[in-house]
Amino acid sequence: SGELVDVSGGQAAGIAQAGFVDGTYNLLAEFANLSDPEEEFFYEGWVVRNQPLSVISTGRVDKNNGVYKNIFSSIQNLIGHSFYVLTLEPDDDDPAPAEHILEGTMSKL
C-alpha cells in the first residue's frame, strides 16, 4: 500500500512509492503532519533491502508548498530496496541513519 507509519510516537504519516522504468529508478515519498525540525536538524530518506542488508540514503527531505517530500532518482536499480525509512538527522556530518520517524513498505510507481 505504500503507507508509512509513525514509529516515533507522533502523528505523522506518509506514502512512499518507487519504480524502475526505462533505466531509471524513481522514488516519491510524501508526508503529512510532519513538524518542522529544530534548527541544526533535518529529515532524510532511506531505502532498505533486507537480504543482503543494504541501506541507501535518498537525501534530504525538502518542504515545498507546505508539504515535505522526498524525490529521488538513480540509474541504479534499487527496486529490491522495498522498505522506506524517514529519519530525523542532526546536522553533524555523520552518514549513519539517526532517529526513525516513519517506516513502511513502498508501493510501485
All heavy atoms as an XYZ file, in Angstrom:
834
protein
N       0.817     -1.204      0.000
C       0.000      0.000      0.000
C       0.853      1.257      0.000
O       0.377      2.327     -0.331
C      -0.936     -0.005      1.193
O      -0.196      0.114      2.393
N       2.089      1.151      0.431
C       2.986      2.291      0.439
C       2.830      3.193      1.638
O       3.484      4.222      1.725
N       1.954      2.834      2.581
C       1.725      3.684      3.740
C       2.909      3.631      4.693
O       3.474      2.572      4.949
C       0.459      3.261      4.473
C      -0.800      3.589      3.701
C      -2.061      3.273      4.487
O      -2.029      3.348      5.724
O      -3.059      2.945      3.841
N       3.247      4.815      5.217
C       4.323      4.924      6.195
C       3.713      5.219      7.557
O       2.832      6.066      7.681
C       5.284      6.045      5.798
C       5.909      5.922      4.408
C       6.749      7.135      4.088
C       6.732      4.644      4.296
N       4.195      4.510      8.574
C       3.658      4.605      9.925
C       4.646      5.353     10.814
O       5.860      5.131     10.751
C       3.409      3.181     10.485
C       2.939      3.230     11.921
C       2.418      2.442      9.612
N       4.109      6.224     11.677
C       4.933      6.974     12.625
C       5.405      6.031     13.726
O       4.590      5.484     14.465
C       4.129      8.132     13.209
C       4.996      9.140     13.938
O       5.968      8.719     14.611
O       4.702     10.343     13.855
N       6.708      5.811     13.824
C       7.280      4.937     14.842
C       7.919      5.741     15.972
O       8.533      5.178     16.872
C       8.308      3.950     14.227
C       7.628      2.991     13.274
C       9.451      4.692     13.549
N       7.732      7.081     15.927
C       8.342      7.955     16.928
C       7.355      8.346     18.030
O       7.719      9.075     18.946
C       8.877      9.224     16.262
O       7.804     10.047     15.813
N       6.097      7.891     17.911
C       5.095      8.269     18.885
C       4.320      9.521     18.501
O       3.471      9.979     19.251
N       4.603     10.062     17.325
C       3.923     11.264     16.861
C       2.710     10.955     16.003
O       2.242      9.815     15.948
N       2.226     11.982     15.316
C       1.023     11.873     14.494
C       1.316     11.955     12.996
O       0.394     12.102     12.197
C       0.042     12.985     14.873
C      -0.421     12.920     16.310
C      -1.196     11.651     16.604
O      -2.065     11.258     15.846
N      -0.869     10.992     17.709
N       2.584     11.862     12.603
C       2.949     11.977     11.192
C       2.514     10.730     10.421
O       2.303      9.664     11.003
C       4.449     12.194     11.037
N       2.365     10.889      9.132
C       2.024      9.778      8.239
C       2.667     10.057      6.895
O       3.162     11.155      6.646
C       0.516      9.649      8.096
N       2.644      9.067      6.026
C       3.216      9.291      4.708
C       2.902      8.164      3.764
O       2.303      7.152      4.132
N       3.360      8.380      2.536
C       3.201      7.378      1.478
C       4.514      7.361      0.697
O       5.108      8.413      0.466
C       1.990      7.735      0.600
C       0.886      6.790      0.916
C       2.298      7.827     -0.819
C      -0.279      6.784      0.017
N       4.988      6.179      0.336
C       6.226      6.057     -0.437
C       5.996      5.095     -1.592
O       5.422      4.024     -1.415
C       7.368      5.565      0.437
N       6.460      5.505     -2.786
C       6.334      4.704     -3.994
C       7.657      4.742     -4.744
O       8.339      5.764     -4.741
C       5.252      5.274     -4.899
C       3.885      5.363     -4.270
C       2.916      6.110     -5.161
O       3.188      7.208     -5.603
N       1.766      5.488     -5.421
N       7.979      3.629     -5.391
C       9.201      3.578     -6.189
C       8.975      2.685     -7.403
O       8.135      1.782     -7.379
C      10.363      3.046     -5.366
N       9.741      2.944     -8.457
C       9.671      2.135     -9.661
C      10.943      2.264    -10.467
O      11.712      3.210    -10.292
N      11.175      1.291    -11.331
C      12.338      1.311    -12.230
C      11.811      1.159    -13.645
O      11.319      0.090    -14.027
C      13.307      0.179    -11.875
C      14.610      0.253    -12.613
C      15.575      1.181    -12.261
C      14.885     -0.609    -13.665
C      16.784      1.248    -12.924
C      16.085     -0.550    -14.343
C      17.037      0.388    -13.968
N      11.872      2.248    -14.413
C      11.327      2.271    -15.767
C      12.346      2.926    -16.695
O      12.910      3.978    -16.373
C       9.989      3.055    -15.808
C       9.453      3.137    -17.223
C       8.968      2.423    -14.884
N      12.568      2.311    -17.844
C      13.472      2.854    -18.868
C      14.846      3.214    -18.305
O      15.422      4.252    -18.619
C      12.845      4.079    -19.540
C      11.575      3.740    -20.308
O      11.478      2.595    -20.815
O      10.687      4.607    -20.393
N      15.369      2.335    -17.437
C      16.719      2.512    -16.919
C      16.852      3.541    -15.811
O      17.965      3.920    -15.451
N      15.733      3.986    -15.239
C      15.795      4.976    -14.163
C      14.930      4.530    -12.993
O      13.765      4.169    -13.167
C      15.317      6.364    -14.639
O      16.110      6.769    -15.749
C      15.448      7.402    -13.534
N      15.528      4.559    -11.807
C      14.812      4.299    -10.569
C      14.272      5.630    -10.061
O      15.011      6.619     -9.965
C      15.768      3.701     -9.537
C      15.175      3.554     -8.157
C      14.421      2.442     -7.816
C      15.384      4.527     -7.187
C      13.886      2.303     -6.544
C      14.854      4.392     -5.914
C      14.108      3.279     -5.598
O      13.579      3.152     -4.339
N      12.987      5.681     -9.766
C      12.361      6.894     -9.245
C      11.635      6.575     -7.956
O      10.945      5.551     -7.858
C      11.360      7.471    -10.249
C      12.058      8.037    -11.453
O      12.827      8.976    -11.357
N      11.798      7.434    -12.605
N      11.772      7.468     -6.995
C      11.109      7.332     -5.709
C      10.391      8.632     -5.394
O      10.931      9.724     -5.633
C      12.135      7.038     -4.613
C      11.600      7.033     -3.184
C      12.173      5.869     -2.415
C      11.889      8.328     -2.469
N       9.195      8.517     -4.860
C       8.451      9.668     -4.379
C       7.853      9.304     -3.035
O       7.123      8.311     -2.915
C       7.328     10.064     -5.344
C       6.370     11.141     -4.829
C       7.105     12.446     -4.549
C       5.242     11.362     -5.807
N       8.190     10.081     -2.013
C       7.605      9.914     -0.687
C       7.052     11.265     -0.257
O       7.718     12.296     -0.421
C       8.648      9.415      0.307
N       5.818     11.257      0.259
C       5.171     12.481      0.731
C       4.704     12.264      2.154
O       4.283     11.161      2.511
C       3.970     12.831     -0.150
C       4.355     13.177     -1.566
C       3.153     13.582     -2.385
O       2.486     12.671     -2.915
O       2.886     14.789     -2.475
N       4.758     13.328      2.942
C       4.498     13.215      4.367
C       3.451     14.222      4.817
O       3.394     15.336      4.311
C       5.801     13.438      5.145
C       6.945     12.650      4.578
C       7.890     13.260      3.782
C       7.046     11.287      4.797
C       8.937     12.541      3.227
C       8.088     10.555      4.242
C       9.029     11.186      3.466
N       2.644     13.818      5.796
C       1.620     14.688      6.379
C       1.846     14.769      7.882
O       2.362     13.825      8.499
C       0.226     14.120      6.092
N       1.450     15.885      8.467
C       1.558     16.116      9.913
C       2.987     15.972     10.428
O       3.201     15.554     11.565
C       0.634     15.179     10.696
C      -0.808     15.353     10.315
O      -1.265     16.463     10.060
N      -1.543     14.258     10.259
N       3.943     16.309      9.587
C       5.350     16.236      9.964
C       5.765     17.620     10.462
O       5.678     18.595      9.722
C       6.181     15.825      8.742
C       7.593     15.330      8.962
C       7.626     14.109      9.869
C       8.239     14.991      7.633
N       6.174     17.704     11.719
C       6.551     19.001     12.278
C       7.896     19.452     11.714
O       8.721     18.634     11.307
C       6.610     18.928     13.804
O       7.575     17.982     14.215
N       8.093     20.758     11.672
C       9.381     21.292     11.222
C      10.456     20.890     12.228
O      10.238     20.999     13.446
C       9.325     22.811     11.096
C       8.418     23.274      9.972
O       8.193     22.493      9.024
O       7.934     24.415     10.035
N      11.609     20.417     11.737
C      12.672     20.028     12.668
C      13.278     21.266     13.342
O      13.219     22.372     12.813
C      13.695     19.334     11.770
C      13.445     19.868     10.405
C      11.990     20.215     10.344
N      13.828     21.038     14.516
C      14.534     22.114     15.202
C      15.751     22.510     14.378
O      16.230     21.751     13.541
C      14.974     21.647     16.590
C      13.827     21.368     17.529
C      14.309     20.934     18.903
O      15.440     21.295     19.284
O      13.555     20.231     19.589
N      16.246     23.712     14.645
C      17.448     24.186     13.957
C      18.575     23.190     14.207
O      18.657     22.602     15.272
C      17.841     25.565     14.501
C      18.793     26.302     13.605
C      18.991     27.740     14.040
O      17.997     28.393     14.400
O      20.147     28.185     14.017
N      19.423     22.985     13.224
C      20.527     22.031     13.271
C      20.083     20.584     13.075
O      20.860     19.667     13.314
C      21.345     22.149     14.568
C      21.890     23.537     14.836
C      22.870     24.013     13.766
O      23.693     23.209     13.287
O      22.806     25.205     13.417
N      18.813     20.377     12.665
C      18.309     19.048     12.354
C      17.640     19.089     10.987
O      17.217     20.148     10.529
C      17.282     18.566     13.396
C      17.893     18.132     14.688
C      18.217     19.073     15.656
C      18.142     16.796     14.949
C      18.785     18.686     16.860
C      18.702     16.396     16.148
C      19.025     17.344     17.109
N      17.529     17.931     10.344
C      16.832     17.833      9.063
C      16.299     16.415      8.907
O      16.731     15.493      9.597
C      17.755     18.195      7.890
C      18.949     17.272      7.732
C      18.894     16.167      6.882
C      20.131     17.504      8.422
C      19.974     15.319      6.735
C      21.229     16.659      8.273
C      21.145     15.572      7.429
N      15.349     16.259      7.990
C      14.811     14.937      7.676
C      15.586     14.345      6.502
O      15.986     15.058      5.586
C      13.327     15.020      7.314
C      12.446     15.394      8.478
C      11.810     16.621      8.527
C      12.247     14.504      9.530
C      10.997     16.966      9.596
C      11.438     14.837     10.601
C      10.816     16.068     10.626
O      10.013     16.391     11.690
N      15.773     13.013      6.546
C      16.466     12.308      5.468
C      15.730     11.012      5.168
O      15.221     10.351      6.077
C      17.912     11.997      5.873
C      18.743     11.386      4.757
C      20.220     11.314      5.106
O      20.634     11.741      6.196
O      20.983     10.807      4.264
N      15.650     10.661      3.882
C      15.008      9.430      3.463
C      16.033      8.328      3.246
O      17.191      8.588      2.917
N      15.573      7.088      3.398
C      16.426      5.905      3.220
C      15.613      4.788      2.586
O      14.433      4.641      2.891
C      16.933      5.396      4.576
C      17.645      6.430      5.374
C      17.074      7.354      6.210
C      19.047      6.672      5.421
N      18.055      8.142      6.767
C      19.275      7.750      6.297
C      20.142      6.067      4.796
C      20.536      8.241      6.568
C      21.415      6.560      5.070
C      21.608      7.631      5.949
N      16.239      4.010      1.721
C      15.640      2.779      1.222
C      16.467      1.610      1.744
O      17.688      1.697      1.830
C      15.513      2.751     -0.322
C      14.450      3.740     -0.778
C      16.830      3.017     -1.011
N      15.765      0.530      2.108
C      16.410     -0.597      2.781
C      16.070     -1.893      2.060
O      14.925     -2.121      1.679
C      15.929     -0.690      4.249
C      16.606     -1.858      4.972
C      16.170      0.620      4.989
N      17.094     -2.725      1.885
C      16.925     -4.107      1.409
C      17.395     -5.000      2.547
O      18.470     -4.778      3.109
C      17.768     -4.342      0.156
C      17.646     -5.770     -0.386
C      18.567     -6.007     -1.563
N      19.951     -5.945     -1.104
C      20.971     -5.557     -1.879
N      20.794     -5.207     -3.127
N      22.190     -5.523     -1.386
N      16.613     -6.035      2.863
C      16.964     -6.905      3.989
C      18.018     -7.947      3.659
O      18.894     -8.208      4.460
C      15.708     -7.591      4.544
C      14.858     -6.622      5.326
O      15.366     -5.705      5.951
N      13.556     -6.814      5.277
N      17.922     -8.604      2.482
C      18.836     -9.699      2.157
C      19.519     -9.481      0.828
O      18.828     -9.477     -0.184
C      18.075    -11.026      2.128
C      17.548    -11.464      3.467
C      18.639    -11.803      4.461
O      19.712    -12.267      4.079
N      18.393    -11.562      5.733
N      20.823     -9.305      0.754
C      21.680     -8.946      1.881
C      21.383     -7.501      2.296
O      20.935     -6.695      1.469
C      23.094     -9.087      1.329
C      22.959     -8.861     -0.139
C      21.579     -9.357     -0.498
N      21.653     -7.192      3.539
C      21.323     -5.879      4.086
C      22.018     -4.767      3.305
O      23.215     -4.826      3.053
C      21.713     -5.795      5.559
C      21.370     -4.458      6.229
C      19.865     -4.213      6.213
C      21.908     -4.413      7.643
N      21.228     -3.787      2.913
C      21.747     -2.606      2.230
C      20.848     -1.430      2.590
O      19.626     -1.534      2.506
C      21.747     -2.822      0.713
O      22.127     -1.632      0.039
N      21.452     -0.326      3.007
C      20.731      0.889      3.372
C      21.318      2.033      2.556
O      22.519      2.283      2.616
C      20.863      1.185      4.882
C      20.125      2.455      5.251
C      20.371      0.009      5.709
N      20.468      2.715      1.775
C      20.937      3.785      0.888
C      20.144      5.058      1.159
O      18.910      5.033      1.194
C      20.797      3.365     -0.591
C      21.712      2.174     -0.862
C      21.103      4.528     -1.519
C      21.586      1.583     -2.229
N      20.859      6.150      1.325
C      20.202      7.442      1.545
C      19.573      7.942      0.251
O      20.163      7.851     -0.822
C      21.220      8.472      2.027
O      20.638      9.767      2.049
N      18.362      8.472      0.376
C      17.699      9.126     -0.752
C      17.730     10.646     -0.571
O      17.017     11.369     -1.239
C      16.254      8.625     -0.921
O      15.530      8.852      0.282
C      16.245      7.141     -1.271
N      18.556     11.097      0.351
C      18.829     12.523      0.516
C      17.909     13.244      1.485
O      17.005     12.664      2.077
N      18.213     14.524      1.622
C      17.420     15.402      2.480
C      16.006     15.524      1.959
O      15.777     15.534      0.761
C      18.026     16.801      2.530
C      19.191     16.940      3.452
C      19.617     18.414      3.510
N      20.816     18.544      4.291
C      20.922     19.284      5.389
N      19.894     19.994      5.802
N      22.045     19.331      6.059
N      15.079     15.624      2.878
C      13.677     15.804      2.538
C      13.396     17.302      2.539
O      13.704     18.001      3.502
C      12.784     15.059      3.545
C      11.331     15.386      3.330
C      13.041     13.562      3.438
N      12.823     17.791      1.437
C      12.542     19.221      1.277
C      11.075     19.518      1.509
O      10.203     18.684      1.236
C      12.916     19.676     -0.140
C      14.403     19.560     -0.411
O      15.204     19.907      0.473
O      14.751     19.110     -1.517
N      10.820     20.738      1.980
C       9.446     21.202      2.169
C       9.113     22.153      1.030
O       9.767     23.181      0.858
C       9.307     21.911      3.517
C       7.879     22.238      3.876
C       7.815     22.821      5.291
C       6.403     22.968      5.766
N       6.348     23.517      7.145
N       8.109     21.786      0.222
C       7.657     22.610     -0.892
C       6.170     22.858     -0.744
O       5.396     21.908     -0.585
C       7.935     21.918     -2.233
C       9.416     21.793     -2.507
O      10.168     22.732     -2.297
N       9.838     20.618     -2.941
N       5.771     24.131     -0.808
C       4.353     24.499     -0.666
C       3.727     23.890      0.587
O       2.605     23.399      0.557
C       3.558     24.111     -1.910
C       4.059     24.829     -3.148
O       4.401     26.001     -3.084
N       4.097     24.118     -4.253
N       4.494     23.872      1.680
C       3.986     23.395      2.956
C       3.975     21.895      3.134
O       3.515     21.401      4.158
N       4.495     21.132      2.148
C       4.480     19.663      2.224
C       5.912     19.136      2.111
O       6.649     19.511      1.198
C       3.612     19.067      1.089
C       3.646     17.551      1.127
C       2.184     19.574      1.176
N       6.278     18.258      3.041
C       7.581     17.600      2.958
C       7.507     16.470      1.947
O       6.584     15.652      1.980
C       7.997     17.038      4.317
C       8.539     18.078      5.257
C       7.757     18.600      6.272
C       9.840     18.544      5.123
C       8.250     19.552      7.139
C      10.341     19.494      5.982
C       9.546     19.994      6.990
O      10.042     20.941      7.837
N       8.505     16.419      1.034
C       8.583     15.371      0.012
C      10.024     14.909     -0.136
O      10.952     15.694      0.005
C       8.122     15.895     -1.350
C       6.669     16.252     -1.428
C       6.302     16.717     -2.826
C       4.841     17.110     -2.895
N       4.464     17.547     -4.236
N      10.174     13.639     -0.455
C      11.469     13.078     -0.798
C      11.356     12.570     -2.233
O      10.638     11.602     -2.499
C      11.815     11.949      0.156
C      13.224     11.392      0.003
O      13.511     10.336      0.525
N      14.108     12.075     -0.670
N      12.023     13.251     -3.150
C      12.024     12.882     -4.563
C      13.445     12.464     -4.898
O      14.392     13.226     -4.670
C      11.563     14.060     -5.441
C      10.133     14.479     -5.042
C      11.640     13.691     -6.920
C       9.680     15.779     -5.663
N      13.605     11.253     -5.440
C      14.926     10.696     -5.663
C      14.931      9.899     -6.959
O      13.986      9.169     -7.242
C      15.293      9.785     -4.484
C      16.599      9.065     -4.630
C      17.797      9.708     -4.396
C      16.624      7.725     -4.988
C      19.000      9.035     -4.512
C      17.819      7.042     -5.111
C      19.015      7.710     -4.872
N      15.999     10.032     -7.739
C      16.187      9.257     -8.976
C      17.605      8.718     -9.026
O      18.537      9.343     -8.505
C      15.942     10.125    -10.208
O      14.602     10.516    -10.283
N      17.768      7.563     -9.676
C      19.083      6.947     -9.812
C      19.091      6.058    -11.045
O      18.052      5.504    -11.417
C      19.385      6.102     -8.567
O      20.581      5.363     -8.727
N      20.258      5.905    -11.659
C      20.381      4.936    -12.751
C      20.565      3.534    -12.196
O      20.419      2.559    -12.908
C      21.518      5.294    -13.729
C      22.856      5.366    -13.009
C      21.204      6.586    -14.464
C      24.048      5.462    -13.935
N      20.864      3.425    -10.886
C      20.988      2.125    -10.228
C      19.592      1.601     -9.910
O      18.750      2.333     -9.381
C      21.795      2.274     -8.935
C      22.049      0.980     -8.224
C      22.870      1.161     -6.948
O      23.237      2.268     -6.588
N      23.142      0.076     -6.278
N      19.337      0.348    -10.236
C      18.045     -0.256     -9.956
C      17.973     -0.631     -8.471
O      18.556     -1.611     -8.036
C      17.818     -1.494    -10.824
C      16.439     -2.081    -10.630
O      15.686     -1.665     -9.763
N      16.118     -3.060    -11.450
N      17.240      0.161     -7.704
C      17.109     -0.061     -6.265
C      15.751     -0.655     -5.894
O      15.353     -0.610     -4.728
C      17.312      1.266     -5.523
C      18.661      1.941     -5.737
C      18.687      3.308     -5.080
C      19.788      1.060     -5.225
N      15.043     -1.228     -6.853
C      13.696     -1.727     -6.616
C      13.676     -2.823     -5.545
O      12.672     -2.999     -4.851
C      13.013     -2.179     -7.937
C      11.498     -2.061     -7.805
C      13.451     -3.540     -8.362
C      10.988     -0.671     -7.734
N      14.778     -3.529     -5.347
C      14.873     -4.532     -4.286
C      14.919     -3.926     -2.899
O      14.728     -4.621     -1.895
N      15.182     -2.631     -2.833
C      15.151     -1.895     -1.566
C      13.702     -1.429     -1.353
O      13.350     -0.299     -1.655
C      16.088     -0.698     -1.614
C      17.533     -1.056     -1.688
N      18.104     -1.657     -2.794
C      18.517     -0.907     -0.788
C      19.384     -1.856     -2.554
N      19.667     -1.411     -1.340
N      12.875     -2.320     -0.847
C      11.434     -2.078     -0.836
C      10.915     -1.434      0.446
O       9.735     -1.113      0.540
C      10.699     -3.394     -1.072
O      11.036     -4.321     -0.053
N      11.786     -1.218      1.425
C      11.375     -0.634      2.699
C      11.894      0.796      2.779
O      13.043      1.069      2.444
C      11.934     -1.473      3.860
C      11.262     -1.215      5.173
C       9.995     -1.704      5.430
C      11.911     -0.504      6.168
C       9.374     -1.485      6.652
C      11.297     -0.273      7.389
C      10.026     -0.763      7.638
N      11.032      1.724      3.205
C      11.403      3.138      3.287
C      11.437      3.571      4.752
O      10.571      3.197      5.542
C      10.391      4.002      2.535
C      10.771      5.467      2.509
C      11.588      5.965      1.504
C      10.332      6.334      3.498
C      11.957      7.300      1.485
C      10.698      7.669      3.483
C      11.506      8.145      2.483
O      11.887      9.460      2.474
N      12.438      4.391      5.087
C      12.569      4.945      6.429
C      12.834      6.440      6.310
O      13.676      6.871      5.518
C      13.734      4.280      7.211
C      13.906      4.914      8.583
C      13.519      2.779      7.336
N      12.111      7.223      7.105
C      12.374      8.654      7.232
C      13.003      8.865      8.598
O      12.466      8.401      9.612
C      11.078      9.462      7.130
C      11.266     10.976      7.301
C      11.921     11.567      6.053
C       9.952     11.652      7.608
N      14.154      9.543      8.620
C      14.842      9.794      9.884
C      14.957     11.289     10.153
O      14.902     12.104      9.232
C      16.260      9.192      9.892
O      17.032      9.774      8.836
C      16.235      7.685      9.738
N      15.134     11.608     11.415
C      15.460     12.962     11.850
C      16.943     12.964     12.165
O      17.412     12.208     13.020
C      14.641     13.347     13.087
C      14.905     14.735     13.654
C      14.564     15.821     12.636
C      14.122     14.943     14.943
N      17.684     13.793     11.435
C      19.144     13.773     11.493
C      19.709     15.044     12.108
O      19.312     16.151     11.733
C      19.720     13.643     10.077
C      19.296     12.408      9.340
C      19.977     11.157      9.851
O      21.109     11.251     10.386
O      19.380     10.083      9.734
N      20.679     14.908     13.014
C      21.422     16.091     13.441
C      22.377     16.492     12.324
O      22.879     15.631     11.596
C      22.180     15.615     14.683
C      22.307     14.139     14.506
C      21.112     13.696     13.695
N      22.597     17.767     12.156
C      23.494     18.255     11.104
C      24.935     18.136     11.596
O      25.590     19.112     11.935
C      23.144     19.705     10.753
C      23.687     20.108      9.393
O      24.328     19.271      8.732
O      23.470     21.263      9.008
N      25.435     16.862     11.654
C      26.752     16.592     12.254
C      27.706     15.843     11.330
O      28.737     15.342     11.770
C      26.573     15.816     13.552
C      25.905     14.454     13.337
O      25.600     14.096     12.174
O      25.682     13.749     14.332
N      27.361     15.728     10.054
C      28.193     15.041      9.056
C      28.356     13.545      9.307
O      29.210     12.911      8.709
C      29.571     15.701      8.913
C      29.476     17.097      8.332
O      28.598     17.330      7.471
O      30.275     17.970      8.740
N      27.554     12.962     10.197
C      27.574     11.517     10.415
C      26.655     10.888      9.371
O      25.461     11.184      9.338
C      27.081     11.194     11.826
C      27.098      9.701     12.134
O      27.322      8.881     11.210
O      26.884      9.354     13.301
N      27.178     10.009      8.493
C      26.358      9.462      7.412
C      25.373      8.371      7.846
O      24.530      7.961      7.055
C      27.396      8.882      6.452
C      28.548      8.529      7.325
C      28.571      9.577      8.419
N      25.438      7.906      9.079
C      24.555      6.824      9.533
C      23.149      7.343      9.824
O      22.987      8.481     10.269
C      25.137      6.174     10.777
N      22.131      6.506      9.601
C      20.757      6.911      9.937
C      20.615      7.186     11.430
O      21.188      6.483     12.257
C      19.912      5.702      9.539
C      20.752      4.912      8.597
C      22.176      5.179      8.982
N      19.828      8.197     11.771
C      19.609      8.557     13.171
C      18.203      8.130     13.594
O      17.781      7.021     13.298
C      19.849     10.043     13.374
N      17.451      9.003     14.257
C      16.150      8.655     14.832
C      15.102      8.358     13.759
O      14.799      9.207     12.926
C      15.656      9.799     15.715
C      14.315      9.523     16.354
C      13.752     10.704     17.123
O      14.427     11.740     17.247
O      12.607     10.578     17.586
N      14.517      7.164     13.817
C      13.471      6.778     12.872
C      12.172      7.501     13.223
O      11.748      7.492     14.379
C      13.230      5.271     12.904
C      14.349      4.479     12.310
N      14.142      3.282     11.679
C      15.676      4.710     12.236
C      15.295      2.804     11.247
N      16.241      3.660     11.588
N      11.546      8.112     12.201
C      10.280      8.815     12.377
C       9.139      8.042     11.726
O       8.132      7.762     12.348
C      10.363     10.243     11.811
C      11.517     11.030     12.433
C       9.026     10.982     12.000
C      11.431     11.246     13.929
N       9.302      7.718     10.435
C       8.292      6.963      9.683
C       8.943      5.760      9.013
O      10.099      5.831      8.596
C       7.658      7.844      8.592
C       6.825      9.027      9.062
C       6.508      9.934      7.885
C       5.546      8.554      9.718
N       8.177      4.673      8.884
C       8.676      3.475      8.221
C       7.532      2.779      7.481
O       6.380      2.890      7.900
C       9.223      2.464      9.230
C      10.411      2.914     10.013
C      10.903      1.855     10.994
O      10.227      0.807     11.162
O      11.954      2.082     11.604
N       7.885      2.058      6.420
C       6.891      1.252      5.742
C       7.401      0.653      4.451
O       8.429      1.069      3.923
N       6.660     -0.325      3.951
C       6.973     -0.954      2.676
C       6.403     -0.101      1.548
O       5.250      0.311      1.611
C       6.391     -2.375      2.624
O       6.934     -3.119      3.712
C       6.738     -3.061      1.314
N       7.205      0.159      0.542
C       6.797      1.016     -0.562
C       5.890      0.291     -1.541
O       5.959     -0.924     -1.688
C       8.024      1.543     -1.313
C       8.850      2.488     -0.490
S      10.198      3.204     -1.431
C      11.353      1.863     -1.496
N       5.054      1.059     -2.227
C       4.274      0.517     -3.326
C       4.994      0.854     -4.625
O       5.932      1.643     -4.647
C       2.855      1.086     -3.312
O       2.879      2.485     -3.531
N       4.523      0.273     -5.737
C       5.161      0.510     -7.030
C       4.592      1.750     -7.682
O       3.400      1.987     -7.656
C       4.956     -0.690     -7.942
C       5.611     -1.915     -7.354
C       6.327     -2.710     -8.375
C       7.067     -3.806     -7.606
N       7.588     -4.829     -8.339
N       5.481      2.539     -8.269
C       5.088      3.729     -9.019
C       4.493      3.317    -10.346
O       4.927      2.385    -10.961
C       6.313      4.599     -9.309
C       6.556      5.793     -8.426
C       7.844      6.501     -8.807
C       5.432      6.758     -8.384
